[in-house]
Amino acid sequence: QVQLVESGGGLVQAGGSLRLSCAASGSIFSLNAMGWYRQVPGKQRELVALITSGGNTNYADSVKGRFTISRDNAKNTVLLQMNSLKPEDTAVYYCNYQSLGGSWTTSWGQGTQVTVSS
């Protein structure tokens, strides 16, 4: 089992920046992917960005050039730097962990609210 603890988020004006942090603990498989998803009421949860333990990244088209994901493998943490925020970025952001082998487990954080005012 892997536990995820998120921090960051909050309220910011359009054009501003926020940083989300997620720390993983527990039975972490060496090959894994960590990332962020977001969800607004009435819509499906969608991928924002993810990064593998090898450093490969994937971004949603809507955030490319504005968001940057990074990780510290020694600390099992992942950061999401969000710049040039838009009102449509408003959502609950969830940290995600996926092992890429072994028992192929998935874990989710509790979610953190990001609100961008116009």
DSSP file with accessible surface (Angstrom, degrees, kcal/mol):
  #  RESIDUE AA STRUCTURE BP1 BP2  ACC     N-H-->O    O-->H-N    N-H-->O    O-->H-N    TCO  KAPPA ALPHA  PHI   PSI    X-CA   Y-CA   Z-CA
    1    1 A Q              0   0  161      0, 0.0    26,-2.1     0, 0.0     2,-0.4   0.000 360.0 360.0 360.0 138.0    0.0    0.0    0.0
    2    2 A V  E     -A   26   0A   6     24,-0.2     2,-0.4   104,-0.1    24,-0.2  -0.968 360.0-153.7-118.2 131.8    1.2    3.5   -0.9
    3    3 A Q  E     -A   25   0A  89     22,-2.8    22,-2.1    -2,-0.4     2,-0.4  -0.858   6.5-158.4-105.1 140.4    0.0    6.6    0.9
    4    4 A L  E     -A   24   0A  14     -2,-0.4     2,-0.5   104,-0.3   106,-0.4  -0.973   5.1-168.0-122.1 130.7    0.0   10.0   -0.7
    5    5 A V  E     -A   23   0A  93     18,-2.3    18,-2.5    -2,-0.4     2,-0.3  -0.978  12.1-161.5-120.8 119.5    0.0   13.3    1.1
    6    6 A E  E     +A   22   0A  12     -2,-0.5     2,-0.3    16,-0.2    16,-0.2  -0.678  11.2 176.0 -99.6 153.5   -0.7   16.4   -0.9
    7    7 A S  E     +A   21   0A  65     14,-2.4    14,-2.8    -2,-0.3     2,-0.2  -0.972  40.7  47.4-149.2 163.0    0.0   20.1   -0.1
    8    8 A G  E     +A   20   0A  41     -2,-0.3    12,-0.2    12,-0.2   105,-0.1  -0.637  54.0 111.7 101.0-163.8   -0.3   23.3   -1.9
    9    9 A G        +     0   0   21     10,-0.5     2,-0.3    -2,-0.2   105,-0.2  -0.309  28.7 129.0  85.0-177.3   -3.3   24.6   -3.8
   10   10 A G  E     -d  114   0B  34    103,-2.0   105,-2.9    -2,-0.1     2,-0.4  -0.915  59.5 -33.6 130.6-157.6   -5.6   27.5   -2.9
   11   11 A L  E     +d  115   0B 128     -2,-0.3     2,-0.3   103,-0.2   105,-0.2  -0.896  56.5 161.7-110.3 133.1   -7.0   30.6   -4.4
   12   12 A V  E     -d  116   0B  26    103,-2.4   105,-2.5    -2,-0.4     2,-0.2  -0.981  36.5-109.4-146.7 152.9   -5.1   32.6   -7.0
   13   13 A Q  E >   -d  117   0B 146     -2,-0.3     3,-2.3   103,-0.2    72,-0.2  -0.495  52.3 -81.0 -79.9 155.5   -5.9   35.3   -9.6
   14   14 A A  T 3  S+     0   0   50    103,-2.5    72,-0.2     1,-0.3    -1,-0.1  -0.279 120.2  29.5 -54.7 137.4   -5.7   34.5  -13.3
   15   15 A G  T 3  S+     0   0   55     70,-3.2    69,-0.6     1,-0.3    -1,-0.3   0.244 100.0 114.0  91.8 -10.7   -2.2   34.7  -14.5
   16   16 A G    <   -     0   0   20     -3,-2.3    69,-2.3    69,-0.2     2,-0.3  -0.077  59.5-119.2 -84.0-173.9   -0.8   33.7  -11.2
   17   17 A S        +     0   0   61     66,-0.2     2,-0.3    67,-0.2    66,-0.2  -0.930  22.8 177.9-131.2 152.1    1.1   30.7  -10.0
   18   18 A L  E     - B   0  82A  32     64,-2.2    64,-3.3    -2,-0.3     2,-0.4  -0.970  15.8-145.5-144.1 157.2    0.7   27.8   -7.6
   19   19 A R  E     - B   0  81A 148     -2,-0.3   -10,-0.5    62,-0.2     2,-0.4  -0.995   8.2-159.8-129.4 130.5    2.8   24.8   -6.7
   20   20 A L  E     -AB   8  80A   0     60,-2.5    60,-2.7    -2,-0.4     2,-0.4  -0.860   8.0-165.9-105.0 143.2    1.4   21.4   -5.6
   21   21 A S  E     -AB   7  79A  31    -14,-2.8   -14,-2.4    -2,-0.4     2,-0.4  -0.962   5.5-172.5-129.0 145.5    3.5   18.9   -3.8
   22   22 A a  E     -AB   6  78A   0     56,-2.0    56,-2.3    -2,-0.4     2,-0.5  -0.983   5.1-162.8-140.8 127.0    2.8   15.2   -3.1
   23   23 A A  E     -AB   5  77A  42    -18,-2.5   -18,-2.3    -2,-0.4     2,-0.4  -0.938   8.9-155.2-112.5 130.5    4.8   12.9   -0.9
   24   24 A A  E     +A    4   0A   8     52,-3.0     2,-0.3    -2,-0.5   -20,-0.2  -0.810  16.3 170.7-104.8 144.1    4.6    9.1   -1.2
   25   25 A S  E     +A    3   0A  60    -22,-2.1   -22,-2.8    -2,-0.4     2,-0.3  -0.965  37.0  44.5-145.2 160.8    5.3    6.6    1.5
   26   26 A G  E    S+A    2   0A  50     -2,-0.3     2,-1.8   -24,-0.2   -24,-0.2  -0.821 106.2   1.3 110.3-146.4    4.8    2.9    2.1
   27   27 A S  S    S-     0   0   90    -26,-2.1     2,-0.5    -2,-0.3   -25,-0.1  -0.519  74.1-179.2 -85.6  79.9    5.6    0.0   -0.3
   28   28 A I        -     0   0   43     -2,-1.8     2,-0.3    -4,-0.1    -2,-0.1  -0.681  20.5-139.5 -88.5 124.1    6.9    2.0   -3.3
   29   29 A F        -     0   0   74     -2,-0.5    71,-0.1     1,-0.1    69,-0.1  -0.592  16.7-126.8 -80.6 140.9    8.0    0.0   -6.3
   30   30 A S  S    S+     0   0   94     -2,-0.3     2,-0.7     1,-0.1    -1,-0.1   0.846 100.5  57.2 -61.3 -35.1   11.1    1.2   -7.9
   31   31 A L  S    S+     0   0   97     21,-0.1    69,-3.0    22,-0.1     2,-0.3  -0.870  81.8 129.3 -96.6 113.4    9.5    1.5  -11.3
   32   32 A N  E     -E   99   0B   4     -2,-0.7    21,-2.6    67,-0.3     2,-0.4  -0.961  48.7-131.6-154.4 170.2    6.5    3.8  -11.0
   33   33 A A  E     -EF  98  52B   5     65,-2.6    65,-2.5    -2,-0.3     2,-0.4  -0.996  19.3-172.1-128.2 136.8    4.7    6.8  -12.3
   34   34 A M  E     +EF  97  51B   3     17,-2.7    17,-2.9    -2,-0.4     2,-0.3  -0.963  21.9 132.6-125.9 147.1    3.5    9.7  -10.2
   35   35 A G  E     -EF  96  50B   0     61,-2.2    61,-2.7    -2,-0.4     2,-0.4  -0.929  44.6 -89.3-169.3-169.0    1.3   12.5  -11.4
   36   36 A W  E     -EF  95  49B   0     13,-3.0    12,-2.8    -2,-0.3    13,-1.7  -0.980  25.5-177.8-129.5 136.2   -1.6   14.8  -11.0
   37   37 A Y  E     -EF  94  47B  43     57,-2.6    57,-3.2    -2,-0.4     2,-0.3  -0.851  12.1-153.2-121.2 162.5   -5.2   14.5  -12.2
   38   38 A R  E     -EF  93  46B  14      8,-2.5     8,-2.9    -2,-0.3     2,-0.4  -0.975   7.3-168.7-139.4 156.1   -8.0   17.0  -11.8
   39   39 A Q  E     -E   92   0B  62     53,-2.0    53,-2.5    -2,-0.3     6,-0.1  -0.997   6.5-165.8-147.2 135.8  -11.8   16.9  -11.6
   40   40 A V    >   -     0   0   46     -2,-0.4     3,-2.1     4,-0.3    51,-0.1  -0.864  48.7 -78.7-113.6 154.4  -14.6   19.4  -11.7
   41   41 A P  T 3  S+     0   0  134      0, 0.0     3,-0.1     0, 0.0    -1,-0.1  -0.230 116.6  14.9 -55.0 133.0  -18.2   18.5  -10.7
   42   42 A G  T 3  S+     0   0   90      1,-0.3     2,-0.3    -3,-0.0    -3,-0.0   0.426 111.2  92.4  85.3  -1.4  -20.0   16.6  -13.3
   43   43 A K  S <  S-     0   0  148     -3,-2.1    -1,-0.3     1,-0.0     2,-0.1  -0.859  79.0-100.4-124.3 160.4  -17.0   15.7  -15.3
   44   44 A Q        -     0   0  179     -2,-0.3    -4,-0.3     1,-0.1     2,-0.2  -0.399  45.1 -97.1 -74.2 153.1  -14.6   12.8  -15.4
   45   45 A R        -     0   0   86     -6,-0.1     2,-0.4    -2,-0.1    -6,-0.2  -0.504  48.2-160.3 -66.8 136.7  -11.2   13.0  -13.7
   46   46 A E  E     -F   38   0B  91     -8,-2.9    -8,-2.5    -2,-0.2     2,-0.2  -0.917  20.0-104.2-126.4 150.3   -8.6   13.9  -16.3
   47   47 A L  E     +F   37   0B  42     -2,-0.4   -10,-0.3   -10,-0.2     3,-0.1  -0.471  31.6 173.9 -69.0 135.6   -4.8   13.7  -16.5
   48   48 A V  E     -     0   0B   0    -12,-2.8    12,-2.5     1,-0.4     2,-0.3   0.775  64.8 -33.1-102.3 -54.8   -2.9   16.9  -15.9
   49   49 A A  E     -FG  36  59B   0    -13,-1.7   -13,-3.0    10,-0.2    -1,-0.4  -0.968  54.3-170.7-164.5 149.1    0.7   15.6  -15.9
   50   50 A L  E     -FG  35  58B  31      8,-2.2     8,-2.0    -2,-0.3     2,-0.4  -0.975   4.8-161.8-143.2 160.4    2.7   12.6  -14.9
   51   51 A I  E     -FG  34  57B  12    -17,-2.9   -17,-2.7    -2,-0.3     6,-0.2  -0.997  14.8-137.9-142.5 134.8    6.3   11.6  -14.6
   52   52 A T  E >   -F   33   0B  27      4,-2.5     3,-1.9    -2,-0.4   -19,-0.3  -0.434  32.7-104.7 -87.1 169.1    7.9    8.2  -14.4
   53   53 A S  T 3  S+     0   0   24    -21,-2.6   -20,-0.1     1,-0.3    20,-0.1   0.743 124.1  57.2 -63.7 -20.8   10.7    7.1  -12.1
   54   54 A G  T 3  S-     0   0   66    -22,-0.3    -1,-0.3     2,-0.1   -21,-0.1   0.477 123.1-105.5 -87.4  -4.3   12.9    7.3  -15.2
   55   55 A G    <   +     0   0   42     -3,-1.9     2,-0.2     1,-0.3    -2,-0.1   0.457  69.5 145.0  97.3   2.3   12.0   10.9  -15.8
   56   56 A N        -     0   0  118     -5,-0.0    -4,-2.5     1,-0.0    -1,-0.3  -0.547  31.8-158.9 -73.9 139.0    9.6   10.6  -18.8
   57   57 A T  E     -G   51   0B  70     -6,-0.2     2,-0.3    -2,-0.2    -6,-0.2  -0.839  16.8-169.7-121.3 157.5    6.8   13.1  -18.7
   58   58 A N  E     -G   50   0B  84     -8,-2.0    -8,-2.2    -2,-0.3     2,-0.4  -0.984  10.5-171.3-145.1 132.1    3.4   13.5  -20.2
   59   59 A Y  E     -G   49   0B  46     -2,-0.3   -10,-0.2   -10,-0.2     2,-0.1  -0.945  28.8-111.5-124.5 147.6    1.2   16.6  -20.1
   60   60 A A    >>  -     0   0   22    -12,-2.5     3,-1.7    -2,-0.4     4,-0.9  -0.492  34.2-120.3 -66.4 144.2   -2.4   17.3  -21.1
   61   61 A D  G >4 S+     0   0  130      1,-0.3     3,-0.6     2,-0.2    -1,-0.1   0.857 110.6  63.3 -56.7 -34.1   -2.4   19.6  -24.1
   62   62 A S  G 34 S+     0   0   58      1,-0.2    -1,-0.3     3,-0.0   -14,-0.0   0.663 110.6  35.9 -68.7 -15.9   -4.3   22.2  -22.1
   63   63 A V  G X> S+     0   0    0     -3,-1.7     4,-2.3   -15,-0.2     3,-2.3   0.475  81.9 126.3-116.1  -4.3   -1.4   22.7  -19.7
   64   64 A K  T << S+     0   0  118     -4,-0.9     4,-0.1    -3,-0.6    -3,-0.0  -0.304  81.1  16.4 -58.5 134.3    1.6   22.3  -22.0
   65   65 A G  T 34 S+     0   0   87      2,-0.4    -1,-0.3     1,-0.1     3,-0.1   0.279 125.9  58.7  86.4 -11.9    3.9   25.3  -21.7
   66   66 A R  T <4 S+     0   0   27     -3,-2.3    17,-2.0     1,-0.2     2,-0.3   0.697  98.5  52.0-115.7 -35.1    2.3   26.5  -18.4
   67   67 A F  E  <  -C   82   0A   4     -4,-2.3    -2,-0.4    15,-0.2     2,-0.4  -0.830  60.1-166.3-108.2 146.8    2.7   23.5  -16.0
   68   68 A T  E     -C   81   0A  76     13,-2.5    13,-3.0    -2,-0.3     2,-0.4  -0.993   4.2-159.2-133.5 128.0    5.9   21.7  -15.1
   69   69 A I  E     +C   80   0A   7     -2,-0.4     2,-0.3    11,-0.2    11,-0.2  -0.840  18.8 164.4-105.1 141.6    6.1   18.4  -13.3
   70   70 A S  E     -C   79   0A  52      9,-2.2     9,-2.9    -2,-0.4     2,-0.3  -0.948  14.6-157.1-147.1 165.9    9.2   17.2  -11.5
   71   71 A R  E     -C   78   0A  41     -2,-0.3     2,-0.5     7,-0.2     7,-0.2  -0.987  18.3-144.9-148.9 156.1   10.2   14.6   -8.9
   72   72 A D  E  >> -C   77   0A  62      5,-2.4     5,-1.7    -2,-0.3     4,-0.9  -0.949  14.7-169.5-118.8 103.5   12.7   13.7   -6.3
   73   73 A N  T  45S+     0   0   80     -2,-0.5     3,-0.3     1,-0.2    -1,-0.1   0.841  85.1  58.0 -66.2 -32.4   13.1   10.0   -6.4
   74   74 A A  T  45S+     0   0   93      1,-0.2    -1,-0.2    -3,-0.1    -2,-0.0   0.855 117.9  32.7 -65.7 -32.5   15.2    9.9   -3.2
   75   75 A K  T  45S-     0   0  147     -3,-0.5   -51,-0.2     2,-0.1    -1,-0.2   0.406 103.7-128.6-102.0  -2.1   12.3   11.7   -1.3
   76   76 A N  T  <5 +     0   0   49     -4,-0.9   -52,-3.0    -3,-0.3     2,-0.3   0.912  62.5 136.2  53.5  45.6    9.5   10.0   -3.3
   77   77 A T  E   < -BC  23  72A  28     -5,-1.7    -5,-2.4   -54,-0.2     2,-0.4  -0.915  40.0-160.6-122.8 151.9    7.9   13.4   -3.9
   78   78 A V  E     -BC  22  71A   0    -56,-2.3   -56,-2.0    -2,-0.3     2,-0.4  -0.990   7.3-159.1-131.1 139.4    6.5   15.0   -7.0
   79   79 A L  E     -BC  21  70A  44     -9,-2.9    -9,-2.2    -2,-0.4     2,-0.5  -0.923   6.6-161.1-118.0 144.8    5.9   18.7   -7.7
   80   80 A L  E     -BC  20  69A   0    -60,-2.7   -60,-2.5    -2,-0.4     2,-0.6  -0.953   7.8-162.7-125.4 108.7    3.6   20.4  -10.1
   81   81 A Q  E     -BC  19  68A  65    -13,-3.0   -13,-2.5    -2,-0.5     2,-0.6  -0.838   9.2-165.2 -90.8 120.7    4.5   24.0  -10.8
   82   82 A M  E     +BC  18  67A   0    -64,-3.3   -64,-2.2    -2,-0.6     2,-0.3  -0.940  12.0 173.2-114.8 114.4    1.5   25.8  -12.3
   83   83 A N        +     0   0   56    -17,-2.0   -66,-0.2    -2,-0.6   -67,-0.2  -0.758  59.0  23.7-114.6 164.3    2.1   29.1  -14.0
   84   84 A S  S    S-     0   0   68    -69,-0.6    -1,-0.2    -2,-0.3   -67,-0.2   0.895  84.5-160.7  49.2  48.5   -0.1   31.4  -16.1
   85   85 A L        -     0   0    3    -69,-2.3   -70,-3.2    -3,-0.2   -69,-0.2  -0.255   7.3-158.0 -66.0 146.3   -3.2   29.9  -14.4
   86   86 A K    >   -     0   0   87    -72,-0.2     3,-2.5   -71,-0.1     4,-0.3  -0.859  31.3-110.5-120.1 156.1   -6.6   30.3  -16.0
   87   87 A P  G >  S+     0   0   52      0, 0.0     3,-1.9     0, 0.0    29,-0.4   0.848 117.2  63.7 -55.1 -32.1  -10.1   30.1  -14.6
   88   88 A E  G 3  S+     0   0  130      1,-0.3    -3,-0.0    27,-0.1    27,-0.0   0.560  88.3  69.7 -72.8  -5.3  -10.6   26.9  -16.4
   89   89 A D  G <  S+     0   0    1     -3,-2.5    -1,-0.3    27,-0.0     2,-0.2   0.528  71.2 119.8 -82.4  -7.2   -7.8   25.3  -14.4
   90   90 A T    <   +     0   0   41     -3,-1.9     2,-0.3    -4,-0.3    25,-0.2  -0.410  41.0 106.6 -61.2 125.5  -10.1   25.5  -11.4
   91   91 A A  E    S- H   0 114B   4     23,-2.1    23,-2.7    -2,-0.2     2,-0.6  -0.965  75.9 -79.2-177.9 172.2  -10.6   21.9  -10.1
   92   92 A V  E     -EH  39 113B  36    -53,-2.5   -53,-2.0    -2,-0.3     2,-0.5  -0.873  47.8-147.7 -90.5 126.5   -9.8   19.5   -7.3
   93   93 A Y  E     -EH  38 112B   0     19,-3.3    19,-2.2    -2,-0.6     2,-0.4  -0.854  11.6-163.0-101.9 131.2   -6.3   18.2   -8.1
   94   94 A Y  E     -E   37   0B  43    -57,-3.2   -57,-2.6    -2,-0.5     2,-0.3  -0.939  13.7-135.9-117.6 132.0   -5.5   14.6   -7.1
   95   95 A a  E     -E   36   0B   0     -2,-0.4    14,-2.5   -59,-0.2     2,-0.4  -0.618  26.1-163.1 -79.2 144.3   -2.0   13.1   -6.7
   96   96 A N  E     -EI  35 108B   2    -61,-2.7   -61,-2.2    -2,-0.3     2,-0.4  -0.980  13.3-168.0-134.9 140.9   -1.7    9.6   -8.3
   97   97 A Y  E     +EI  34 107B   1     10,-2.4    10,-2.4    -2,-0.4     2,-0.4  -0.995   7.1 179.8-125.6 135.7    0.8    6.8   -7.9
   98   98 A Q  E     -EI  33 106B  56    -65,-2.5   -65,-2.6    -2,-0.4     2,-0.3  -0.987  21.6-139.3-135.0 126.8    1.1    3.8  -10.2
   99   99 A S  E     -E   32   0B   3      6,-2.6     2,-0.3    -2,-0.4   -67,-0.3  -0.649   9.6-147.8 -80.0 141.8    3.6    1.0   -9.9
  100  100 A L  S    S-     0   0   63    -69,-3.0     2,-0.3    -2,-0.3   -68,-0.1  -0.385  74.7  -5.6-107.0  55.1    4.9   -0.1  -13.3
  101  101 A G  S >  S+     0   0    9     -2,-0.3     3,-2.3     4,-0.1     4,-0.4  -0.931 101.9  61.7 149.2-172.2    5.4   -3.7  -12.3
  102  102 A G  T 3  S-     0   0   56     -2,-0.3     0, 0.0     1,-0.3     0, 0.0  -0.423 126.0  -9.6  62.3-124.4    5.1   -6.0   -9.3
  103  103 A S  T 3  S-     0   0   97     -2,-0.2    -1,-0.3     2,-0.0    -4,-0.0   0.428  88.7-130.4 -89.4   2.9    1.5   -5.9   -8.1
  104  104 A W    <   +     0   0  169     -3,-2.3     2,-0.2     1,-0.1    -2,-0.1   0.930  42.1 179.1  50.2  56.7    0.6   -3.0  -10.4
  105  105 A T        -     0   0   43     -4,-0.4    -6,-2.6  -104,-0.0     2,-0.4  -0.516  19.9-155.9 -91.1 157.0   -1.0   -0.9   -7.7
  106  106 A T  E     -I   98   0B  75     -8,-0.2     2,-0.3    -2,-0.2    -8,-0.2  -0.995  10.3-175.5-130.3 136.9   -2.6    2.5   -7.9
  107  107 A S  E     -I   97   0B  11    -10,-2.4   -10,-2.4    -2,-0.4     2,-0.4  -0.963   7.4-155.9-131.9 152.3   -3.0    5.0   -5.1
  108  108 A W  E     -I   96   0B 108     -2,-0.3  -104,-0.3   -12,-0.2   -12,-0.2  -0.949  13.5-130.0-125.9 146.0   -4.8    8.4   -4.9
  109  109 A G        -     0   0    8    -14,-2.5  -104,-0.1    -2,-0.4     3,-0.1  -0.257  35.8-102.1 -79.2 178.8   -4.3   11.4   -2.6
  110  110 A Q        -     0   0  124   -106,-0.4   -16,-0.1     1,-0.1    -1,-0.1   0.656  63.6-112.0 -81.3 -14.6   -7.2   13.0   -0.9
  111  111 A G        -     0   0   15      1,-0.1     2,-0.4   -16,-0.0   -17,-0.2   0.165  22.1-134.9  96.6 144.6   -7.4   15.9   -3.3
  112  112 A T  E     - H   0  93B  24    -19,-2.2   -19,-3.3  -105,-0.1     2,-0.3  -1.000  20.7-119.7-137.7 137.3   -6.6   19.6   -3.0
  113  113 A Q  E     - H   0  92B  88     -2,-0.4  -103,-2.0   -21,-0.2     2,-0.5  -0.595  22.7-171.6 -82.3 132.3   -8.7   22.5   -4.3
  114  114 A V  E     -dH  10  91B   0    -23,-2.7   -23,-2.1    -2,-0.3     2,-0.5  -0.994   6.7-176.4-119.5 122.5   -7.2   24.9   -6.8
  115  115 A T  E     -d   11   0B  50   -105,-2.9  -103,-2.4    -2,-0.5     2,-0.6  -0.988   7.5-168.2-124.0 124.7   -9.4   28.0   -7.6
  116  116 A V  E     -d   12   0B   6     -2,-0.5     2,-0.3   -29,-0.4  -103,-0.2  -0.957  11.8-153.6-114.7 116.5   -8.4   30.5  -10.2
  117  117 A S  E      d   13   0B  43   -105,-2.5  -103,-2.5    -2,-0.6    -2,-0.0  -0.652 360.0 360.0 -90.8 148.0  -10.4   33.7  -10.2
  118  118 A S              0   0  138     -2,-0.3    -1,-0.1  -105,-0.2   -32,-0.0  -0.356 360.0 360.0 -89.8 360.0  -10.9   35.9  -13.3
